[in-house]
């Protein structure tokens, strides 16, 4: 073997034989979870045998946090198997940036005694620092292993795996597959919390968006209820996993599937419209907010049509027309304009205009010219008393934006795709990844932006969401779940090509690869039968609201 150079920890060394990444770390420092090797994500058991730039990652890094969380789920599943091999647990996304565990076949209601027993077994496994070994099996061998460990849900997905092998992880006789890199041993997972959260339990872990700390647990009953309703509906309609979605498409066809999902949205819109109609005497302002790529624009148009069908004639006002002049816009740390902050808006003028309109006054609205970065005169408007005003944007639920409007006159709506879809019982799909895929597809379709450009902005978008959006979701009067279970099968053909265009040397290659890893399991579905008023059209094109 020819000699090679490894650069890491601001040092360069020459080697004559392959070396494991974990052996490059001094003092067995278990704060390092995984590493980037020439911009490829690698587990610490990876052997380096070529010239390489190595960057070791901690839970402060998003990529390492995902490895940490996947390993923790593996250990919890292992602990449950050790306690009772017949128990089946399903993990899903939940409130306070946590993972929720629900037993699918437990005869008695889960109690705190069992959760404490589970935590003690997890603690024992971590303290033992068992090695986690990667084993490459053929798909047929993986099938037999899944049968042995009662992993029936993984068997269903295996038939859609494009590769012919599976990288199984073995730990002290236990085997499982988590679609992720893992830590070299269980001792790396030292920081976690497990608590009863009926009817299941909550797992908390360090978050990169919290500087590597476990966030303080915050109960969010409205958000939690929406996730529960989403989970129940997906389960009842047999579309709560990729394998079930694929099976539905193959057996029933796209028409039934699309219309079933669209009916789910229509039913929610009908319920929402009835709530507004029943309280119309008090409601003057309808405020719609949600994180990026939630479908706010299409939703606000569909809500307007829903209200029209009930004899209510709302008007829409764009918050974007209230940006301050470009030369006065606040700047971010990198010197670019910060369009996410509420300080980028003329809050005083917006409050004044909305308040005057509600009082029946005629108002000359502004129009913001994004090419010149200046406000111009807009339309002259007067609003009838029975015509509510619809506003939508990231600050729409912020009381500062509408402080002159009494709270009882505002109806607040929070919208986001609250997906509860799993690869299998042990591996939920990230809600954030779903929105990121939507944005990648939309940016390419309407702005001809590369996936790399979209990924480069995503961390800034996420910071804005945590700062300006999530804190207000519990104040909402209605939470609208904008997820459509068929959407990933439709977006696949749009997203995969642009994701695969990202070069291996790109700093966003790892993020793109993480999206590809689960997206590839979906069967392809054509969008011909997607209605023109669907929220999906906001991202793939063909919306009847495009010019509204």
C-alpha positions as CSV (number, residue, x, y, z in Angstrom):
1,X,0.0,0.0,0.0
2,X,1.3,3.4,-0.9
3,X,1.7,6.0,1.8
4,X,-1.1,8.5,2.3
5,X,-1.7,11.7,4.3
6,X,-4.5,12.4,6.7
7,X,-5.3,16.0,7.7
8,X,-7.3,16.4,10.9
9,X,-7.2,18.4,14.1
10,X,-5.1,21.0,12.3
11,X,-2.4,18.4,11.8
12,X,-1.1,16.3,8.9
13,X,0.3,12.8,9.3
14,X,1.6,10.2,6.9
15,X,0.4,6.6,7.2
16,X,1.6,3.4,5.6
17,X,-1.4,1.2,6.4
18,X,-5.1,1.9,6.7
19,X,-6.3,3.4,9.9
20,X,-9.8,3.6,11.6
21,X,-11.2,7.1,12.2
22,X,-11.8,6.3,15.9
23,X,-8.0,5.6,16.3
24,X,-7.3,9.1,15.2
25,X,-9.1,10.5,18.2
26,X,-7.0,11.1,21.3
27,X,-8.0,9.9,24.8
28,X,-11.0,8.0,23.4
29,X,-13.0,11.2,23.3
30,X,-16.6,10.1,22.9
31,X,-17.9,13.6,22.2
32,X,-17.0,12.9,18.6
33,X,-19.9,11.0,17.0
34,X,-18.9,10.6,13.3
35,X,-16.7,12.4,10.7
36,X,-16.6,14.0,7.3
37,X,-13.9,12.3,5.2
38,X,-13.3,14.3,2.0
39,X,-16.9,15.6,2.5
40,X,-18.4,12.2,2.8
41,X,-20.2,11.3,6.1
42,X,-18.5,8.2,7.7
43,X,-18.9,6.3,10.9
44,X,-15.9,6.3,13.2
45,X,-15.3,2.6,12.4
46,X,-14.5,3.6,8.8
47,X,-11.0,2.7,7.5
48,X,-9.1,5.4,5.8
49,X,-6.5,4.3,3.3
50,X,-6.1,7.3,1.0
51,X,-5.3,11.0,1.2
52,X,-8.0,12.5,3.3
53,X,-9.2,15.7,5.0
54,X,-11.1,14.6,8.1
55,X,-13.4,16.7,10.2
56,X,-14.8,15.1,13.3
57,X,-18.3,16.0,14.3
58,X,-20.2,16.4,17.6
59,X,-23.9,16.7,18.4
60,X,-23.5,20.5,17.7
61,X,-23.4,19.4,14.0
62,X,-26.6,18.4,12.4
63,X,-25.1,15.4,10.7
64,X,-23.7,14.0,13.9
65,X,-27.0,14.8,15.8
66,X,-28.8,12.5,13.3
67,X,-26.3,9.7,13.9
68,X,-26.6,10.1,17.7
69,X,-30.4,10.1,17.5
70,X,-30.5,7.0,15.3
71,X,-28.1,5.2,17.6
72,X,-30.3,6.1,20.6
73,X,-33.4,4.7,18.9
74,X,-31.4,1.6,18.2
75,X,-30.5,1.2,21.8
76,X,-34.0,1.9,23.0
77,X,-35.3,-0.8,20.6
78,X,-32.6,-3.2,21.8
79,X,-33.6,-2.5,25.5
80,X,-37.2,-3.2,24.7
81,X,-36.2,-6.5,22.9
82,X,-34.2,-7.5,26.0
83,X,-37.1,-6.8,28.3
84,X,-39.7,-8.6,26.1
85,X,-38.8,-9.8,22.6
86,X,-42.5,-10.0,21.7
87,X,-43.2,-6.3,22.1
88,X,-43.4,-4.0,19.0
89,X,-42.7,-0.3,19.4
90,X,-43.2,2.4,16.8
91,X,-41.2,5.6,16.9
92,X,-42.6,8.9,15.5
93,X,-41.9,12.6,15.6
94,X,-43.4,14.5,18.5
95,X,-43.6,17.7,20.5
96,X,-40.6,19.6,21.9
97,X,-38.3,18.2,19.2
98,X,-38.5,14.7,20.7
99,X,-39.2,11.2,19.6
100,X,-42.3,9.4,20.7
101,X,-42.5,5.7,21.3
102,X,-45.8,3.8,21.2
103,X,-46.2,0.0,21.9
104,X,-48.3,-1.6,19.3
105,X,-49.2,-4.8,21.1
106,X,-48.9,-4.1,24.8
107,X,-51.9,-5.7,26.5
108,X,-52.0,-3.2,29.5
109,X,-51.8,0.6,29.4
110,X,-48.2,1.8,29.6
111,X,-47.2,2.9,33.1
112,X,-44.3,4.7,34.7
113,X,-43.0,1.5,36.3
114,X,-42.3,0.0,32.8
115,X,-40.8,3.3,31.5
116,X,-38.4,3.3,34.5
117,X,-37.6,-0.3,33.8
118,X,-36.9,0.6,30.1
119,X,-34.7,3.5,31.2
120,X,-32.7,1.3,33.5
121,X,-32.1,-1.1,30.7
122,X,-31.0,1.7,28.3
123,X,-28.7,3.0,31.0
124,X,-27.2,-0.5,31.5
125,X,-26.6,-0.9,27.7
126,X,-24.9,2.5,27.5
127,X,-22.7,1.8,30.6
128,X,-21.6,-1.6,29.2
129,X,-20.3,0.3,26.1
130,X,-21.1,-2.7,23.8
131,X,-19.6,-2.5,20.4
132,X,-21.9,-1.8,17.5
133,X,-20.7,-3.8,14.5
134,X,-21.7,-3.3,10.9
135,X,-22.5,-6.4,9.0
136,X,-23.3,-6.5,5.3
137,X,-26.0,-8.9,4.4
138,X,-27.6,-9.8,1.1
139,X,-31.3,-8.8,0.9
140,X,-32.2,-12.5,1.3
141,X,-30.0,-12.8,4.4
142,X,-31.5,-9.6,5.8
143,X,-35.0,-11.0,5.3
144,X,-34.1,-14.0,7.5
145,X,-32.6,-11.7,10.1
146,X,-35.8,-9.6,10.2
147,X,-37.9,-12.7,10.7
148,X,-35.7,-13.8,13.6
149,X,-36.0,-10.4,15.4
150,X,-39.8,-10.0,14.6
151,X,-39.1,-7.0,12.4
152,X,-42.0,-7.6,10.0
153,X,-42.4,-4.0,9.1
154,X,-38.8,-4.0,7.6
155,X,-39.7,-7.0,5.5
156,X,-42.4,-5.0,3.7
157,X,-40.0,-2.2,2.8
158,X,-37.1,-4.5,1.8
159,X,-38.8,-5.3,-1.6
160,X,-38.5,-1.6,-2.6
161,X,-34.8,-1.4,-1.7
162,X,-32.9,-0.7,-4.9
163,X,-29.6,-2.1,-3.5
164,X,-28.9,-5.8,-3.3
165,X,-27.3,-5.6,0.2
166,X,-28.2,-4.2,3.6
167,X,-25.8,-2.7,6.2
168,X,-27.1,-4.4,9.4
169,X,-25.9,-3.3,12.8
170,X,-25.2,-6.0,15.5
171,X,-24.8,-5.2,19.2
172,X,-24.3,-8.0,21.8
173,X,-26.4,-10.4,19.8
174,X,-29.1,-7.9,18.9
175,X,-29.6,-6.9,15.2
176,X,-31.4,-4.0,13.6
177,X,-31.1,-1.6,10.6
178,X,-31.7,2.2,11.2
179,X,-30.9,3.6,7.7
180,X,-28.1,5.6,9.2
181,X,-24.5,5.6,10.3
182,X,-24.1,4.5,14.0
183,X,-21.6,5.3,16.7
184,X,-18.8,2.6,17.3
185,X,-20.3,1.6,20.6
186,X,-23.2,2.2,22.9
187,X,-21.1,4.3,25.3
188,X,-21.2,7.3,23.0
189,X,-24.9,7.9,23.9
190,X,-24.6,9.4,27.3
191,X,-27.1,12.3,27.1
192,X,-30.7,11.4,26.8
193,X,-34.0,11.5,28.7
194,X,-36.9,9.0,28.7
195,X,-40.2,9.8,30.3
196,X,-43.8,8.6,30.3
197,X,-46.0,10.5,27.9
198,X,-49.3,8.6,27.8
199,X,-50.1,6.5,25.9
200,X,-46.4,6.1,25.1
201,X,-43.1,7.6,26.1
202,X,-40.9,10.5,25.0
203,X,-37.2,10.2,24.2
204,X,-35.2,13.5,24.3
205,X,-31.7,13.9,22.9
206,X,-29.2,16.6,22.2
207,X,-30.1,18.9,19.3
208,X,-27.7,20.7,17.0
209,X,-30.2,23.6,16.9
210,X,-29.8,23.9,20.7
211,X,-26.0,24.0,20.6
212,X,-25.7,20.3,21.4
213,X,-28.0,20.4,24.4
214,X,-31.3,18.7,25.2
215,X,-34.0,21.3,24.8
216,X,-36.2,22.0,27.8
217,X,-39.3,19.9,27.5
218,X,-42.3,22.1,26.5
219,X,-45.7,20.5,26.4
220,X,-47.6,21.6,23.2
221,X,-51.1,20.1,23.4
222,X,-52.3,21.6,20.1
223,X,-49.2,20.6,18.1
224,X,-49.3,17.2,19.8
225,X,-53.0,16.7,19.0
226,X,-52.4,17.5,15.3
227,X,-49.6,14.9,15.2
228,X,-51.8,12.3,16.9
229,X,-54.7,13.0,14.5
230,X,-52.3,12.7,11.5
231,X,-51.0,9.5,12.9
232,X,-54.5,8.1,13.4
233,X,-55.7,9.1,10.0
234,X,-52.6,7.7,8.2
235,X,-53.0,4.4,10.1
236,X,-56.8,4.1,9.4
237,X,-56.2,4.7,5.7
238,X,-53.2,2.4,5.7
239,X,-50.7,4.9,4.5
240,X,-48.5,5.4,7.6
241,X,-45.3,3.9,6.1
242,X,-43.5,4.0,2.8
243,X,-44.3,0.3,2.2
244,X,-48.0,0.9,2.8
245,X,-48.0,4.0,0.5
246,X,-46.3,2.0,-2.2
247,X,-48.8,-0.9,-1.8
248,X,-51.7,1.5,-2.0
249,X,-50.5,3.0,-5.2
250,X,-49.8,-0.4,-6.8
251,X,-53.1,-2.0,-5.7
252,X,-55.6,0.9,-5.9
253,X,-53.9,3.2,-8.3
254,X,-53.1,7.0,-8.1
255,X,-56.7,8.3,-8.6
256,X,-58.1,6.8,-5.4
257,X,-55.0,7.7,-3.5
258,X,-54.8,11.3,-4.6
259,X,-58.5,11.9,-4.1
260,X,-58.5,10.3,-0.7
261,X,-55.7,12.6,0.5
262,X,-57.3,15.7,-1.1
263,X,-60.6,14.8,0.6
264,X,-58.7,14.9,3.9
265,X,-57.7,18.5,3.2
266,X,-61.2,19.4,2.0
267,X,-62.7,18.1,5.2
268,X,-60.4,20.2,7.3
269,X,-61.1,23.3,5.2
270,X,-64.8,22.6,5.6
271,X,-64.4,22.3,9.4
272,X,-62.3,25.5,9.5
273,X,-64.9,27.4,7.4
274,X,-67.7,26.4,9.7
275,X,-65.7,27.6,12.7
276,X,-65.1,31.0,11.1
277,X,-68.8,31.3,10.0
278,X,-70.1,30.4,13.5
279,X,-67.9,33.2,15.0
280,X,-68.1,35.7,12.1
281,X,-69.5,38.5,14.3
282,X,-66.2,38.6,16.2
283,X,-63.7,37.7,13.5
284,X,-62.3,40.6,11.5
285,X,-58.8,39.4,10.8
286,X,-57.8,35.9,9.8
287,X,-54.0,35.4,10.4
288,X,-52.2,32.5,8.7
289,X,-48.6,31.5,9.5
290,X,-46.4,28.5,9.2
291,X,-42.8,27.5,8.5
292,X,-41.2,27.6,5.0
293,X,-42.9,25.4,2.3
294,X,-46.0,24.7,4.4
295,X,-48.3,25.7,1.5
296,X,-49.5,29.0,3.0
297,X,-50.2,30.7,-0.3
298,X,-52.4,27.9,-1.8
299,X,-54.1,27.3,1.6
300,X,-55.1,31.0,2.0
301,X,-56.6,30.9,-1.5
302,X,-58.5,27.7,-0.8
303,X,-59.7,29.1,2.5
304,X,-60.9,32.2,0.7
305,X,-62.9,30.0,-1.7
306,X,-64.3,27.9,1.2
307,X,-65.5,31.1,2.8
308,X,-67.0,32.3,-0.4
309,X,-69.1,29.1,-0.6
310,X,-70.5,30.0,2.8
311,X,-71.5,33.5,1.8
312,X,-68.5,35.2,3.3
313,X,-66.4,37.5,1.1
314,X,-62.9,37.9,2.5
315,X,-60.2,40.1,1.1
316,X,-56.4,39.3,1.2
317,X,-53.7,41.7,2.1
318,X,-50.0,41.0,1.5
319,X,-47.7,41.5,4.4
320,X,-44.9,41.6,1.8
321,X,-46.1,45.1,0.7
322,X,-45.0,46.4,4.1
323,X,-41.3,45.8,3.8
324,X,-39.3,49.0,4.7
325,X,-37.1,50.5,1.9
326,X,-34.2,48.3,1.0
327,X,-31.6,50.8,2.2
328,X,-33.0,50.6,5.7
329,X,-33.4,46.8,5.9
330,X,-31.6,45.1,8.8
331,X,-28.6,43.0,8.0
332,X,-27.6,39.5,9.0
333,X,-24.2,38.7,10.4
334,X,-22.9,37.8,6.9
335,X,-23.9,41.3,5.6
336,X,-27.0,40.1,3.7
337,X,-30.4,41.6,4.1
338,X,-32.5,39.9,6.9
339,X,-36.0,39.6,5.4
340,X,-37.1,37.1,8.1
341,X,-37.1,39.5,11.0
342,X,-40.2,41.5,11.9
343,X,-38.0,44.6,12.0
344,X,-37.9,44.4,8.2
345,X,-41.5,45.4,8.1
346,X,-43.2,48.7,8.7
347,X,-45.2,47.4,11.6
348,X,-46.6,50.8,12.6
349,X,-48.1,51.3,9.1
350,X,-49.4,47.8,8.9
351,X,-51.2,48.1,12.2
352,X,-52.6,51.5,11.2
353,X,-53.9,50.3,7.9
354,X,-55.5,47.1,9.3
355,X,-57.1,49.0,12.2
356,X,-58.5,51.6,9.8
357,X,-59.9,49.0,7.4
358,X,-61.6,47.1,10.3
359,X,-63.2,50.4,11.4
360,X,-64.6,50.9,7.9
361,X,-62.3,53.6,6.7
362,X,-61.0,53.8,3.1
363,X,-57.3,53.1,3.0
364,X,-54.6,53.5,0.3
365,X,-52.5,50.4,0.6
366,X,-48.8,50.4,-0.2
367,X,-47.2,48.1,-2.9
368,X,-43.6,47.0,-2.5
369,X,-41.5,47.0,-5.6
370,X,-38.9,44.3,-5.0
371,X,-36.9,45.4,-8.0
372,X,-36.4,48.9,-6.8
373,X,-36.6,48.1,-3.1
374,X,-39.1,50.9,-2.5
375,X,-42.8,51.2,-1.6
376,X,-45.2,52.6,-4.1
377,X,-48.9,53.5,-4.0
378,X,-51.2,50.5,-4.1
379,X,-54.9,50.1,-4.4
380,X,-57.5,52.1,-2.6
381,X,-59.5,49.7,-0.4
382,X,-62.6,49.8,1.9
383,X,-63.8,46.7,3.6
384,X,-67.4,45.7,4.4
385,X,-68.1,44.8,8.0
386,X,-68.9,41.2,7.1
387,X,-65.7,40.8,5.1
388,X,-62.8,39.5,7.1
389,X,-59.3,40.3,6.1
390,X,-56.9,37.5,5.4
391,X,-53.1,37.9,6.0
392,X,-50.5,35.3,5.6
393,X,-46.8,35.2,6.4
394,X,-44.2,34.1,8.9
395,X,-45.2,36.9,11.3
396,X,-49.0,36.7,10.9
397,X,-49.4,35.2,14.4
398,X,-47.1,37.7,16.0
399,X,-49.1,40.0,18.3
400,X,-46.7,42.9,17.5
401,X,-47.7,42.9,13.9
402,X,-51.4,43.4,14.7
403,X,-51.3,45.0,18.2
404,X,-54.0,47.5,17.4
405,X,-56.5,44.8,16.6
406,X,-58.3,43.4,19.7
407,X,-57.4,39.7,20.2
408,X,-61.1,38.6,20.1
409,X,-61.3,40.0,16.5
410,X,-58.4,37.7,15.3
411,X,-58.6,34.1,14.2
412,X,-55.2,32.6,14.1
413,X,-54.3,29.6,11.9
414,X,-51.0,27.7,12.0
415,X,-50.2,25.6,8.9
416,X,-47.5,23.0,8.5
417,X,-47.1,19.4,7.0
418,X,-47.5,17.3,10.2
419,X,-46.4,14.1,8.5
420,X,-46.4,10.9,10.5
421,X,-44.8,8.6,7.9
422,X,-42.2,6.0,8.7
423,X,-39.6,4.1,6.7
424,X,-40.5,1.4,9.2
425,X,-41.6,1.2,12.9
426,X,-38.2,2.3,14.2
427,X,-37.5,5.0,11.6
428,X,-39.8,8.1,11.2
429,X,-39.3,10.5,8.4
430,X,-38.3,14.0,9.5
431,X,-40.9,16.7,9.2
432,X,-38.2,19.2,8.4
433,X,-36.8,17.0,5.5
434,X,-40.3,16.9,4.0
435,X,-40.5,20.7,3.9
436,X,-36.9,20.9,2.5
437,X,-37.8,18.6,-0.3
438,X,-40.9,20.7,-1.1
439,X,-38.7,23.8,-1.2
440,X,-36.0,22.2,-3.4
441,X,-38.7,21.2,-5.9
442,X,-40.4,24.6,-5.9
443,X,-37.2,26.6,-6.1
444,X,-36.1,24.6,-9.1
445,X,-39.5,24.8,-10.8
446,X,-40.2,28.5,-10.3
447,X,-36.7,30.1,-9.8
448,X,-34.5,27.6,-11.6
449,X,-32.4,27.4,-8.4
450,X,-30.2,24.4,-7.9
451,X,-30.8,22.1,-5.0
452,X,-27.4,23.3,-3.7
453,X,-28.6,26.9,-3.6
454,X,-31.7,25.9,-1.7
455,X,-29.7,23.8,0.8
456,X,-27.3,26.7,1.3
457,X,-30.1,28.9,2.6
458,X,-31.9,26.3,4.7
459,X,-30.0,26.8,8.0
460,X,-30.8,30.5,7.9
461,X,-34.5,29.7,7.1
462,X,-34.6,27.3,10.1
463,X,-33.1,29.9,12.4
464,X,-35.8,32.3,11.4
465,X,-38.5,29.6,12.0
466,X,-37.3,28.9,15.5
467,X,-37.1,32.6,16.3
468,X,-40.3,33.8,14.7
469,X,-42.8,31.0,14.1
470,X,-42.7,28.0,16.4
471,X,-43.3,30.0,19.6
472,X,-46.7,31.1,18.3
473,X,-48.1,27.8,17.1
474,X,-49.8,27.0,20.5
475,X,-51.7,30.4,20.2
476,X,-53.4,29.3,17.0
477,X,-57.2,28.8,17.0
478,X,-56.8,26.1,14.3
479,X,-53.9,23.9,13.1
480,X,-54.0,22.8,9.5
481,X,-52.0,19.7,8.5
482,X,-50.8,20.4,5.0
483,X,-49.2,17.0,4.4
484,X,-50.4,14.9,1.5
485,X,-49.3,11.2,1.9
486,X,-49.0,10.9,-1.9
487,X,-46.7,13.9,-2.3
488,X,-43.3,12.2,-1.9
489,X,-44.2,9.6,-4.6
490,X,-44.9,12.6,-6.9
491,X,-42.0,14.8,-5.9
492,X,-39.5,11.9,-6.2
493,X,-39.0,12.4,-10.0
494,X,-38.5,16.1,-9.5
495,X,-36.2,15.9,-6.5
496,X,-33.9,13.0,-7.2
497,X,-32.3,14.4,-10.4
498,X,-31.5,17.8,-8.8
499,X,-30.2,16.2,-5.6
500,X,-28.0,13.8,-7.6
501,X,-26.5,16.8,-9.5
502,X,-24.8,18.0,-6.3
503,X,-21.1,17.2,-6.5
504,X,-19.4,15.1,-3.9
505,X,-17.1,18.0,-3.1
506,X,-20.0,20.3,-2.3
507,X,-20.6,21.2,1.4
508,X,-24.2,20.1,0.8
509,X,-23.5,16.7,-0.6
510,X,-24.2,15.0,2.8
511,X,-27.5,16.7,3.2
512,X,-28.6,15.8,-0.3
513,X,-27.6,12.2,0.3
514,X,-29.6,12.0,3.5
515,X,-32.7,13.0,1.5
516,X,-32.0,10.5,-1.3
517,X,-31.7,7.7,1.2
518,X,-35.4,7.6,2.0
519,X,-36.8,9.2,-1.1
520,X,-35.5,6.3,-3.3
521,X,-37.9,3.9,-1.6
522,X,-41.0,5.5,-2.9
523,X,-42.5,4.1,-6.1
524,X,-43.0,6.7,-8.9
525,X,-46.4,8.3,-9.3
526,X,-47.4,10.7,-12.1
527,X,-49.0,14.0,-11.1
528,X,-51.6,14.1,-13.9
529,X,-54.4,13.4,-11.5
530,X,-53.3,16.0,-8.9
531,X,-56.0,18.7,-8.8
532,X,-55.1,22.2,-9.9
533,X,-56.1,23.6,-6.5
534,X,-54.0,21.1,-4.6
535,X,-51.4,22.4,-2.2
536,X,-49.0,20.1,-4.0
537,X,-49.4,22.3,-7.1
538,X,-47.7,25.1,-5.2
539,X,-44.4,23.1,-5.5
540,X,-44.7,21.1,-8.7
541,X,-46.5,23.8,-10.8
542,X,-49.9,23.8,-12.5
543,X,-51.7,25.7,-9.8
544,X,-54.9,27.5,-10.7
545,X,-54.0,30.1,-8.1
546,X,-50.6,30.9,-9.6
547,X,-51.7,34.3,-10.9
548,X,-54.3,35.0,-8.1
